[in-house]
Amino acid sequence: SFDRAAGKRCIYVSAPGGFGKTVSALLWIQKSGLVPIWLGLDKYDNTPSTFFRFLCTALFSVMPQNENLTRIILEPSFNDSPVEYTIDILSRLSFDNRKYALVLDDFYFITNEEIQKSMIYILNRLPLSVTVVFLSRSELPRFFAPLDEKGKIAFIGVTELSFSSDEIRLFFSAYGRSITKEEAEEVLKLTG
């Protein structure tokens, strides 16, 4: 599912807690050889200045730039116009020839509409070598509709993340326990 979705600019993974969004994304990134840029979000990242400072810091961690760019996010004026500063920083970053996965884990914490609206502009400034992966418990924010309309976002949901009964049997056998098809069906019924 991730390999198919990777043909798009962004991947939006949406499922309830415990469905393996984070683990699946991590395993796919390791297998694909992409350089991960991982942002583990929480409720305290839901202000534009905090969110975009965190985003820029994560980008700096894999693309060390001169100190002038790092200083920009520390300036008090960054708080007044974080989107504009972030766009300016993105225009100055020098991406190498590697391919990256920018993962916004627990994106459901980001409910601030200013951040959600601005993400379209941020995504447009990232090079095509960066695949953006949103991991969320919530549905696609309405502000992301232009990405869907232009075919630049792929979706992975509960159906793609759920194990089939055959996969459940393989999982158990990997841990030295053989279960019947009926038992696997029961596990699927109980856990989804």
Sequence and secondary structure as in RCSB ss.txt:
>XXXX:A:sequence
SFDRAAGKRCIYVSAPGGFGKTVSALLWIQKSGLVPIWLGLDKYDNTPSTFFRFLCTALFSVMPQNENLTRIILE
PSFNDSPVEYTIDILSRLSFDNRKYALVLDDFYFITNEEIQKSMIYILNRLPLSVTVVFLSRSELPRFFAPLDEK
GKIAFIGVTELSFSSDEIRLFFSAYGRSITKEEAEEVLKLTG
>XXXX:A:secstr
 HHHHTTSSEEEEE  TTS HHHHHHHHHHHHT EEEEEE  GGG SHHHHHHHHHHHHHHHS   HHHHHHHHS
GGGGT HHHHHHHHHHH    SS EEEEEETGGG   HHHHHHHHHHHHHS TTEEEEEEESS   GGGHHHHHT
T EEEE HHHHS  HHHHHHHHHHTT    HHHHHHHHHHH 
